[in-house]
Amino acid sequence: MKFVLVRHAQKGITPFEDPELNPEGFHQARVLNALVKQNELPAPTHAWASPKIRTTQTLKSMCEEQKVEVQINELLDLRLNNESVGDFHHRIQKFLDAFEKQSAKTINQTHYICTHYDWIEEAMSLIKCDKDLKSFEFSHWSPAQFVIFEILDGTWTLIRKGSPTMTKGMKL
């Protein structure tokens, strides 16, 4: 199974509690879709997003084109104000464990997970991977940045990381 972890694209500033993407964020979302169309990213068979609108908007154009419904999952939400660090850690581990357990049964599937910086930062410290995900290389996540993992029988292998930076000749 492929597991594509994506930070949401660039957000606006209002409404404060749940802002939508700004124009640059919508552009980044279209570039993610273009990367899938050009086989630079694997096509999704499943998509998961946090309850915040910006995560769904990040995946929307790609998922509409691929005819994949974005599933909202509360476990992907950013750390809540009343949530302890331990509870946040446990919530993320619960989500990751579910994918590890099903990886042997879903070899040909590609799951896109769109969430928030704090969630990704914690997840990278929990994923047991062939690469040190706590290294400086993975310490900063710009909007719409992604990493692709292959999960096989509970073992995570990093395939690549990237971002939807516009490349020369890319067709949107």
MDTraj code that builds the backbone (N, CA, C; nanometers):
import mdtraj as md
import numpy as np

residues = "MET LYS PHE VAL LEU VAL ARG HIS ALA GLN LYS GLY ILE THR PRO PHE GLU ASP PRO GLU LEU ASN PRO GLU GLY PHE HIS GLN ALA ARG VAL LEU ASN ALA LEU VAL LYS GLN ASN GLU LEU PRO ALA PRO THR HIS ALA TRP ALA SER PRO LYS ILE ARG THR THR GLN THR LEU LYS SER MET CYS GLU GLU GLN LYS VAL GLU VAL GLN ILE ASN GLU LEU LEU ASP LEU ARG LEU ASN ASN GLU SER VAL GLY ASP PHE HIS HIS ARG ILE GLN LYS PHE LEU ASP ALA PHE GLU LYS GLN SER ALA LYS THR ILE ASN GLN THR HIS TYR ILE CYS THR HIS TYR ASP TRP ILE GLU GLU ALA MET SER LEU ILE LYS CYS ASP LYS ASP LEU LYS SER PHE GLU PHE SER HIS TRP SER PRO ALA GLN PHE VAL ILE PHE GLU ILE LEU ASP GLY THR TRP THR LEU ILE ARG LYS GLY SER PRO THR MET THR LYS GLY MET LYS LEU".split()
xyz = np.array([
    [0.0837, -0.1170, 0.0000],
    [0.0000, 0.0000, 0.0000],
    [0.0885, 0.1236, 0.0000],
    [0.0449, 0.2218, -0.0764],
    [0.1131, 0.3512, -0.0732],
    [0.0352, 0.4437, 0.0211],
    [0.1099, 0.5219, 0.0968],
    [0.0556, 0.6155, 0.1949],
    [0.1176, 0.7506, 0.1614],
    [0.0364, 0.8424, 0.1084],
    [0.0855, 0.9736, 0.0683],
    [0.0374, 1.0745, 0.1727],
    [0.1315, 1.1243, 0.2501],
    [0.1013, 1.2185, 0.3570],
    [0.1233, 1.3600, 0.3041],
    [0.0187, 1.4435, 0.3104],
    [0.0209, 1.5769, 0.2518],
    [-0.0162, 1.6804, 0.3577],
    [0.0651, 1.7848, 0.3680],
    [0.0226, 1.8991, 0.4487],
    [-0.0735, 1.9802, 0.3625],
    [-0.1780, 2.0341, 0.4220],
    [-0.2735, 2.1136, 0.3444],
    [-0.2022, 2.2288, 0.2736],
    [-0.2605, 2.2720, 0.1633],
    [-0.2054, 2.3832, 0.0858],
    [-0.2208, 2.5135, 0.1655],
    [-0.1643, 2.6202, 0.1111],
    [-0.1598, 2.7478, 0.1823],
    [-0.3003, 2.7995, 0.2118],
    [-0.3210, 2.8363, 0.3380],
    [-0.4532, 2.8806, 0.3819],
    [-0.4610, 3.0327, 0.3907],
    [-0.5847, 3.0786, 0.3900],
    [-0.6101, 3.2196, 0.4130],
    [-0.6044, 3.2490, 0.5621],
    [-0.6527, 3.3653, 0.6003],
    [-0.6461, 3.4010, 0.7420],
    [-0.7833, 3.4134, 0.8075],
    [-0.8891, 3.4077, 0.7287],
    [-1.0231, 3.4157, 0.7877],
    [-1.1125, 3.3077, 0.7291],
    [-1.2128, 3.2595, 0.7985],
    [-1.2323, 3.2829, 0.9406],
    [-1.1217, 3.2136, 1.0209],
    [-1.0840, 3.2699, 1.1297],
    [-0.9695, 3.2234, 1.2075],
    [-0.9801, 3.0752, 1.2443],
    [-1.0967, 3.0292, 1.2843],
    [-1.1142, 2.8918, 1.3315],
    [-1.0954, 2.7878, 1.2206],
    [-1.1341, 2.8237, 1.0987],
    [-1.1297, 2.7253, 0.9901],
    [-1.1184, 2.7949, 0.8542],
    [-1.0030, 2.8556, 0.8252],
    [-0.9900, 2.9289, 0.6989],
    [-0.9840, 2.8370, 0.5770],
    [-1.0325, 2.8904, 0.4673],
    [-1.0226, 2.8214, 0.3386],
    [-0.8828, 2.8442, 0.2817],
    [-0.8541, 2.7768, 0.1717],
    [-0.7286, 2.8019, 0.1012],
    [-0.7317, 2.9422, 0.0417],
    [-0.6145, 3.0019, 0.0307],
    [-0.6046, 3.1301, -0.0390],
    [-0.5746, 3.0996, -0.1870],
    [-0.5660, 3.2008, -0.2742],
    [-0.5411, 3.1732, -0.4164],
    [-0.4159, 3.0880, -0.4408],
    [-0.3080, 3.1130, -0.3681],
    [-0.1874, 3.0312, -0.3836],
    [-0.2144, 2.8870, -0.3428],
    [-0.2941, 2.8678, -0.2382],
    [-0.3287, 2.7328, -0.1943],
    [-0.4095, 2.6567, -0.2988],
    [-0.5048, 2.7257, -0.3622],
    [-0.5814, 2.6602, -0.4692],
    [-0.4891, 2.6241, -0.5859],
    [-0.3924, 2.7104, -0.6133],
    [-0.2940, 2.6802, -0.7178],
    [-0.2133, 2.5548, -0.6799],
    [-0.1678, 2.5478, -0.5554],
    [-0.0924, 2.4301, -0.5102],
    [-0.1764, 2.3029, -0.5230],
    [-0.3035, 2.3113, -0.4913],
    [-0.3923, 2.1954, -0.5041],
    [-0.4042, 2.1521, -0.6507],
    [-0.4134, 2.2485, -0.7415],
    [-0.4201, 2.2148, -0.8849],
    [-0.2893, 2.1506, -0.9319],
    [-0.1770, 2.1968, -0.8777],
    [-0.0482, 2.1374, -0.9155],
    [-0.0393, 1.9935, -0.8648],
    [-0.0879, 1.9658, -0.7445],
    [-0.0918, 1.8266, -0.6969],
    [-0.1699, 1.7399, -0.7951],
    [-0.2845, 1.7898, -0.8392],
    [-0.3647, 1.7170, -0.9371],
    [-0.2863, 1.6966, -1.0666],
    [-0.2170, 1.7992, -1.1131],
    [-0.1364, 1.7877, -1.2354],
    [-0.0260, 1.6832, -1.2182],
    [0.0334, 1.6764, -1.1021],
    [0.1382, 1.5761, -1.0765],
    [0.0819, 1.4342, -1.0857],
    [-0.0409, 1.4156, -1.0404],
    [-0.1053, 1.2848, -1.0535],
    [-0.1331, 1.2555, -1.2005],
    [-0.1885, 1.3533, -1.2720],
    [-0.2206, 1.3334, -1.4145],
    [-0.0963, 1.3017, -1.4964],
    [0.0184, 1.3544, -1.4553],
    [0.1435, 1.3314, -1.5287],
    [0.2236, 1.2147, -1.4700],
    [0.1597, 1.1377, -1.3833],
    [0.2216, 1.0195, -1.3215],
    [0.3461, 1.0519, -1.2388],
    [0.3560, 1.1748, -1.1903],
    [0.4635, 1.2124, -1.0988],
    [0.4274, 1.1708, -0.9558],
    [0.2976, 1.1619, -0.9305],
    [0.2442, 1.1126, -0.8039],
    [0.1487, 0.9987, -0.8362],
    [0.1381, 0.9000, -0.7474],
    [0.0440, 0.7907, -0.7730],
    [-0.1004, 0.8398, -0.7621],
    [-0.1871, 0.7815, -0.8415],
    [-0.3288, 0.8167, -0.8363],
    [-0.3901, 0.7619, -0.7076],
    [-0.4756, 0.8407, -0.6429],
    [-0.5374, 0.7937, -0.5195],
    [-0.6460, 0.6894, -0.5452],
    [-0.6519, 0.5918, -0.4575],
    [-0.7669, 0.5012, -0.4541],
    [-0.8552, 0.5360, -0.3346],
    [-0.7963, 0.6049, -0.2357],
    [-0.8665, 0.6503, -0.1159],
    [-0.8078, 0.7850, -0.0746],
    [-0.8884, 0.8667, -0.0092],
    [-0.8405, 0.9964, 0.0392],
    [-0.9034, 1.0257, 0.1746],
    [-0.8208, 1.0763, 0.2635],
    [-0.8617, 1.1071, 0.4008],
    [-0.8189, 1.2491, 0.4326],
    [-0.9047, 1.3239, 0.5015],
    [-0.8724, 1.4611, 0.5386],
    [-0.9228, 1.4890, 0.6795],
    [-0.8606, 1.5875, 0.7420],
    [-0.9077, 1.6314, 0.8733],
    [-1.0410, 1.7040, 0.8546],
    [-1.1102, 1.7345, 0.9623],
    [-1.2378, 1.8058, 0.9504],
    [-1.2257, 1.9513, 0.9034],
    [-1.1066, 2.0051, 0.8960],
    [-1.0891, 2.1440, 0.8537],
    [-1.1044, 2.1555, 0.7024],
    [-1.1719, 2.2619, 0.6584],
    [-1.2045, 2.2789, 0.5167],
    [-1.0808, 2.2835, 0.4273],
    [-0.9709, 2.3404, 0.4751],
    [-0.8514, 2.3545, 0.3918],
    [-0.7920, 2.2198, 0.3508],
    [-0.8105, 2.1166, 0.4331],
    [-0.7560, 1.9855, 0.3962],
    [-0.8382, 1.9233, 0.2839],
    [-0.9689, 1.9343, 0.2938],
    [-1.0558, 1.8824, 0.1874],
    [-1.0323, 1.9584, 0.0576],
    [-1.0190, 2.0912, 0.0666],
    [-0.9945, 2.1718, -0.0533],
    [-0.8622, 2.1352, -0.1200],
    [-0.7630, 2.0965, -0.0414],
    [-0.6330, 2.0586, -0.0975],
    [-0.6462, 1.9352, -0.1870],
    [-0.7299, 1.8414, -0.1479],
    [-0.7444, 1.7161, -0.2232],
    [-0.8567, 1.7191, -0.3270],
    [-0.9418, 1.8189, -0.3203],
    [-1.0657, 1.8193, -0.3990],
    [-1.0472, 1.7997, -0.5492],
    [-0.9661, 1.8817, -0.6146],
    [-0.9561, 1.8712, -0.7610],
    [-0.8980, 1.7364, -0.8032],
    [-0.7991, 1.6885, -0.7306],
    [-0.7388, 1.5592, -0.7617],
    [-0.8417, 1.4465, -0.7433],
    [-0.9132, 1.4506, -0.6338],
    [-1.0084, 1.3434, -0.6051],
    [-1.1292, 1.3464, -0.6975],
    [-1.1744, 1.4644, -0.7339],
    [-1.2847, 1.4729, -0.8304],
    [-1.2433, 1.4114, -0.9633],
    [-1.1243, 1.4445, -1.0078],
    [-1.0752, 1.3907, -1.1356],
    [-1.0586, 1.2384, -1.1305],
    [-1.0145, 1.1879, -1.0162],
    [-0.9903, 1.0437, -1.0013],
    [-1.1143, 0.9683, -0.9524],
    [-1.2234, 1.0423, -0.9292],
    [-1.3489, 0.9844, -0.8814],
    [-1.3316, 0.9099, -0.7480],
    [-1.2631, 0.9790, -0.6575],
    [-1.2394, 0.9271, -0.5226],
    [-1.3025, 1.0251, -0.4243],
    [-1.3801, 0.9737, -0.3313],
    [-1.4435, 1.0590, -0.2308],
    [-1.3463, 1.0852, -0.1160],
    [-1.3382, 1.2096, -0.0741],
    [-1.2546, 1.2453, 0.0404],
    [-1.3325, 1.2121, 0.1680],
    [-1.2740, 1.1258, 0.2493],
    [-1.3347, 1.0859, 0.3768],
    [-1.2809, 1.1758, 0.4878],
    [-1.3690, 1.2328, 0.5653],
    [-1.3284, 1.3158, 0.6793],
    [-1.3034, 1.2222, 0.7976],
    [-1.1884, 1.2423, 0.8628],
    [-1.1546, 1.1587, 0.9770],
    [-1.1080, 1.2486, 1.0922],
    [-1.1790, 1.2420, 1.2026],
    [-1.1492, 1.3242, 1.3212],
    [-1.0080, 1.2983, 1.3743],
    [-0.9553, 1.1788, 1.3525],
    [-0.8210, 1.1466, 1.4018],
    [-0.7137, 1.2325, 1.3344],
    [-0.7451, 1.2912, 1.2198],
    [-0.6492, 1.3729, 1.1450],
    [-0.6515, 1.5208, 1.1830],
    [-0.7398, 1.5584, 1.2737],
    [-0.7504, 1.6988, 1.3114],
    [-0.6233, 1.7445, 1.3818],
    [-0.5998, 1.8753, 1.3753],
    [-0.4854, 1.9302, 1.4475],
    [-0.5086, 1.9146, 1.5976],
    [-0.4053, 1.9400, 1.6766],
    [-0.4192, 1.9220, 1.8212],
    [-0.5241, 2.0191, 1.8745],
    [-0.6195, 1.9653, 1.9464],
    [-0.7284, 2.0440, 2.0015],
    [-0.6836, 2.1175, 2.1277],
    [-0.7464, 2.2298, 2.1561],
    [-0.7080, 2.3114, 2.2725],
    [-0.7125, 2.2340, 2.4036],
    [-0.8102, 2.1465, 2.4194],
    [-0.8253, 2.0724, 2.5439],
    [-0.7570, 1.9352, 2.5415],
    [-0.6749, 1.9109, 2.4417],
    [-0.6118, 1.7799, 2.4231],
    [-0.4686, 1.7816, 2.4760],
    [-0.4358, 1.6857, 2.5607],
    [-0.2993, 1.6773, 2.6123],
    [-0.2058, 1.6276, 2.5023],
    [-0.0777, 1.6494, 2.5219],
    [0.0229, 1.6005, 2.4275],
    [0.0122, 1.4483, 2.4157],
    [-0.0070, 1.3812, 2.5286],
    [-0.0189, 1.2353, 2.5278],
    [-0.1405, 1.1870, 2.4514],
    [-0.2536, 1.2555, 2.4688],
    [-0.3750, 1.2172, 2.3962],
    [-0.3591, 1.2404, 2.2463],
    [-0.2941, 1.3516, 2.2099],
    [-0.2682, 1.3815, 2.0689],
    [-0.1794, 1.2722, 2.0084],
    [-0.0746, 1.2372, 2.0773],
    [0.0181, 1.1311, 2.0362],
    [-0.0586, 0.9995, 2.0162],
    [-0.1431, 0.9648, 2.1122],
    [-0.2204, 0.8399, 2.1051],
    [-0.3161, 0.8407, 1.9850],
    [-0.3792, 0.9545, 1.9592],
    [-0.4731, 0.9650, 1.8474],
    [-0.4025, 0.9405, 1.7144],
    [-0.2853, 0.9993, 1.6973],
    [-0.2096, 0.9823, 1.5733],
    [-0.1615, 0.8381, 1.5604],
    [-0.1124, 0.7823, 1.6695],
    [-0.0660, 0.6428, 1.6672],
    [-0.1792, 0.5489, 1.6286],
    [-0.2988, 0.5744, 1.6787],
    [-0.4166, 0.4931, 1.6453],
    [-0.4419, 0.4949, 1.4940],
    [-0.4330, 0.6136, 1.4336],
    [-0.4549, 0.6260, 1.2897],
    [-0.3472, 0.5487, 1.2119],
    [-0.2210, 0.5680, 1.2480],
    [-0.1104, 0.5009, 1.1785],
    [-0.1170, 0.3491, 1.1952],
    [-0.1506, 0.3031, 1.3145],
    [-0.1609, 0.1588, 1.3399],
    [-0.2639, 0.0925, 1.2495],
    [-0.3746, 0.1613, 1.2258],
    [-0.4793, 0.1056, 1.1393],
    [-0.4262, 0.0795, 0.9987],
    [-0.3433, 0.1685, 0.9479],
    [-0.2864, 0.1495, 0.8145],
    [-0.1832, 0.0376, 0.8141],
    [-0.1028, 0.0288, 0.9169],
    [-0.0054, -0.0805, 0.9248],
    [-0.0753, -0.2154, 0.9238],
    [-0.1835, -0.2269, 0.9975],
    [-0.2556, -0.3545, 1.0080],
    [-0.3184, -0.3963, 0.8759],
    [-0.3660, -0.3018, 0.7990],
    [-0.4323, -0.3372, 0.6738],
    [-0.3383, -0.3404, 0.5536],
    [-0.2124, -0.3067, 0.5721],
    [-0.1204, -0.2925, 0.4584],
    [-0.1048, -0.4204, 0.3770],
    [-0.1053, -0.5352, 0.4396],
    [-0.0886, -0.6611, 0.3664],
    [-0.2093, -0.6915, 0.2781],
    [-0.3265, -0.6410, 0.3163],
    [-0.4498, -0.6692, 0.2423],
    [-0.4767, -0.5680, 0.1319],
    [-0.4018, -0.4585, 0.1316],
    [-0.4326, -0.3487, 0.0393],
    [-0.3096, -0.3074, -0.0412],
    [-0.2399, -0.4049, -0.0941],
    [-0.1125, -0.3813, -0.1621],
    [-0.1245, -0.2827, -0.2772],
    [-0.2295, -0.2900, -0.3561],
    [-0.2416, -0.2060, -0.4757],
    [-0.3183, -0.0760, -0.4522],
    [-0.3375, -0.0391, -0.3275],
    [-0.4109, 0.0836, -0.2978],
    [-0.3154, 0.1984, -0.2660],
    [-0.3623, 0.3193, -0.2944],
    [-0.2878, 0.4400, -0.2610],
    [-0.3796, 0.5313, -0.1802],
    [-0.3402, 0.5566, -0.0567],
    [-0.4175, 0.6390, 0.0352],
    [-0.3515, 0.7760, 0.0498],
    [-0.4272, 0.8811, 0.0208],
    [-0.3816, 1.0183, 0.0431],
    [-0.4370, 1.0643, 0.1770],
    [-0.3510, 1.1186, 0.2590],
    [-0.3878, 1.1686, 0.3905],
    [-0.3485, 1.3151, 0.3951],
    [-0.4461, 1.4043, 0.4104],
    [-0.4181, 1.5474, 0.4152],
    [-0.4526, 1.5997, 0.5540],
    [-0.3524, 1.6580, 0.6173],
    [-0.3687, 1.7028, 0.7545],
    [-0.2841, 1.8270, 0.7803],
    [-0.2457, 1.8476, 0.9042],
    [-0.1851, 1.9726, 0.9493],
    [-0.0404, 1.9533, 0.9935],
    [0.0307, 2.0655, 0.9997],
    [0.1726, 2.0636, 1.0356],
    [0.1979, 1.9923, 1.1679],
    [0.1218, 2.0255, 1.2725],
    [0.1477, 1.9640, 1.4034],
    [0.1226, 1.8139, 1.4005],
    [0.0209, 1.7711, 1.3260],
    [-0.0108, 1.6288, 1.3135],
    [0.1040, 1.5563, 1.2420],
    [0.1485, 1.6143, 1.1313],
    [0.2560, 1.5529, 1.0526],
    [0.3847, 1.5466, 1.1336],
    [0.4164, 1.6544, 1.2021],
    [0.5373, 1.6573, 1.2841],
    [0.5366, 1.5438, 1.3871],
    [0.4235, 1.5225, 1.4517],
    [0.4128, 1.4133, 1.5494],
    [0.4154, 1.2769, 1.4800],
    [0.3466, 1.2650, 1.3683],
    [0.3440, 1.1377, 1.2954],
    [0.4839, 1.0963, 1.2500],
    [0.5621, 1.1930, 1.2057],
    [0.6972, 1.1611, 1.1592],
    [0.7838, 1.1078, 1.2726],
    [0.7515, 1.1422, 1.3965],
    [0.8268, 1.0886, 1.5094],
    [0.7778, 0.9485, 1.5479],
    [0.6605, 0.9095, 1.4984],
    [0.6021, 0.7802, 1.5338],
    [0.6215, 0.6725, 1.4269],
    [0.6331, 0.7118, 1.3024],
    [0.6457, 0.6154, 1.1930],
    [0.7821, 0.5478, 1.2013],
    [0.7782, 0.4157, 1.2041],
    [0.9022, 0.3370, 1.2057],
    [0.9389, 0.3077, 1.0610],
    [1.0363, 0.3818, 1.0120],
    [1.0675, 0.3828, 0.8697],
    [1.2132, 0.3437, 0.8465],
    [1.2451, 0.3129, 0.7215],
    [1.3828, 0.2806, 0.6832],
    [1.4715, 0.4040, 0.6843],
    [1.4125, 0.5217, 0.6964],
    [1.4853, 0.6492, 0.6971],
    [1.4557, 0.7206, 0.8283],
    [1.5514, 0.7981, 0.8783],
    [1.5318, 0.8726, 1.0019],
    [1.4419, 0.9929, 0.9746],
    [1.3163, 0.9817, 1.0112],
    [1.2194, 1.0870, 0.9846],
    [1.2271, 1.2011, 1.0854],
    [1.3130, 1.1871, 1.1852],
    [1.3338, 1.2944, 1.2833],
    [1.4517, 1.3837, 1.2438],
    [1.5131, 1.3541, 1.1299],
    [1.6297, 1.4307, 1.0856],
    [1.5877, 1.5683, 1.0333],
    [1.6859, 1.6559, 1.0172],
    [1.6623, 1.7918, 0.9689],
    [1.5896, 1.7916, 0.8343],
    [1.6184, 1.6943, 0.7525],
    [1.5568, 1.6836, 0.6196],
    [1.4037, 1.6858, 0.6262],
    [1.3478, 1.6377, 0.7368],
    [1.2020, 1.6302, 0.7512],
    [1.1487, 1.7253, 0.8573],
    [1.2275, 1.8234, 0.8967],
    [1.1887, 1.9089, 1.0091],
    [1.0971, 2.0250, 0.9701],
    [1.0861, 2.0564, 0.8441],
    [0.9990, 2.1659, 0.8022],
    [0.9050, 2.1176, 0.6923],
    [0.7809, 2.1568, 0.7038],
    [0.6798, 2.1188, 0.6059],
    [0.6138, 2.2440, 0.5506],
    [0.6421, 2.2754, 0.4261],
    [0.5770, 2.3892, 0.3624],
    [0.4362, 2.3475, 0.3184],
    [0.3480, 2.4434, 0.2905],
    [0.2137, 2.4086, 0.2453],
    [0.2169, 2.3179, 0.1221],
    [0.1352, 2.2137, 0.1261],
    [0.1174, 2.1147, 0.0195],
    [0.2379, 2.0227, -0.0006],
    [0.3333, 2.0267, 0.0890],
    [0.4450, 1.9325, 0.0812],
    [0.3922, 1.7923, 0.1074],
    [0.4571, 1.6917, 0.0499],
    [0.4113, 1.5539, 0.0657],
    [0.5291, 1.4584, 0.0823],
    [0.4998, 1.3435, 0.1389],
    [0.5926, 1.2307, 0.1389],
    [0.5121, 1.1076, 0.0985],
    [0.5783, 1.0187, 0.0284],
    [0.5153, 0.8946, -0.0154],
    [0.5872, 0.7791, 0.0528],
    [0.5087, 0.6955, 0.1182],
    [0.5606, 0.5751, 0.1822],
    [0.4996, 0.4537, 0.1156],
    [0.5717, 0.3452, 0.1179],
    [0.5182, 0.2133, 0.0847],
    [0.5090, 0.1420, 0.2186],
    [0.3920, 0.0876, 0.2500],
    [0.3760, 0.0104, 0.3729],
    [0.3484, -0.1333, 0.3312],
    [0.4325, -0.2232, 0.3754],
    [0.4140, -0.3643, 0.3451],
    [0.4350, -0.4439, 0.4724],
    [0.3312, -0.5141, 0.5148],
    [0.3354, -0.5932, 0.6374],
    [0.3845, -0.5118, 0.7565],
    [0.3377, -0.3889, 0.7681],
    [0.3729, -0.3050, 0.8816],
    [0.5070, -0.2350, 0.8712],
    [0.5799, -0.2558, 0.7629],
    [0.7096, -0.1902, 0.7439],
    [0.6923, -0.0704, 0.6510],
    [0.7377, 0.0467, 0.6977],
    [0.7269, 0.1707, 0.6211],
    [0.8575, 0.1962, 0.5474],
    [0.8477, 0.2194, 0.4166],
    [0.9640, 0.2532, 0.3351],
    [0.9353, 0.3880, 0.2692],
    [1.0285, 0.4812, 0.2853],
    [1.0124, 0.6119, 0.2225],
    [1.0422, 0.5991, 0.0729],
    [0.9489, 0.6435, -0.0095],
    [0.9691, 0.6422, -0.1545],
    [1.0250, 0.7763, -0.2004],
    [0.9578, 0.8849, -0.1606],
    [1.0083, 1.0175, -0.1960],
    [0.9317, 1.1242, -0.1211],
    [0.9903, 1.2426, -0.1209],
    [0.9218, 1.3598, -0.0672],
    [0.9238, 1.4664, -0.1750],
    [0.8342, 1.5611, -0.1635],
    [0.8304, 1.6676, -0.2624],
    [0.7287, 1.7733, -0.2262],
    [0.7126, 1.8678, -0.3154],
    [0.6138, 1.9738, -0.2978],
    [0.5628, 2.0139, -0.4356],
    [0.4458, 2.0767, -0.4386],
    [0.3877, 2.1129, -0.5683],
    [0.4460, 2.2410, -0.6251],
    [0.5781, 2.2477, -0.6294],
    [0.6426, 2.3621, -0.6903],
    [0.6207, 2.3521, -0.8409],
    [0.5801, 2.4605, -0.8977],
    [0.5548, 2.4595, -1.0414],
    [0.6842, 2.4298, -1.1165],
    [0.6793, 2.3312, -1.2017],
    [0.7966, 2.2987, -1.2819],
    [0.7722, 2.3432, -1.4254],
    [0.8806, 2.3678, -1.4936],
    [0.8728, 2.4176, -1.6311],
    [0.7969, 2.3183, -1.7198],
    [0.7033, 2.3676, -1.7937],
    [0.6294, 2.2847, -1.8871],
    [0.5131, 2.2070, -1.8265],
    [0.4882, 2.2236, -1.6975],
    [0.3795, 2.1492, -1.6355],
    [0.2454, 2.2048, -1.6835],
    [0.1569, 2.1141, -1.7193],
    [0.0244, 2.1546, -1.7661],
    [-0.0743, 2.1384, -1.6537],
    [-0.1487, 2.2445, -1.6273],
    [-0.2543, 2.2380, -1.5272],
    [-0.3829, 2.2088, -1.5990],
])
top = md.Topology()
chain = top.add_chain()
for i, resn in enumerate(residues, 1):
    res = top.add_residue(resn, chain, resSeq=i)
    for name in ("N", "CA", "C"):
        top.add_atom(name, md.element.get_by_symbol(name[0]), res)
traj = md.Trajectory(xyz[None], top)
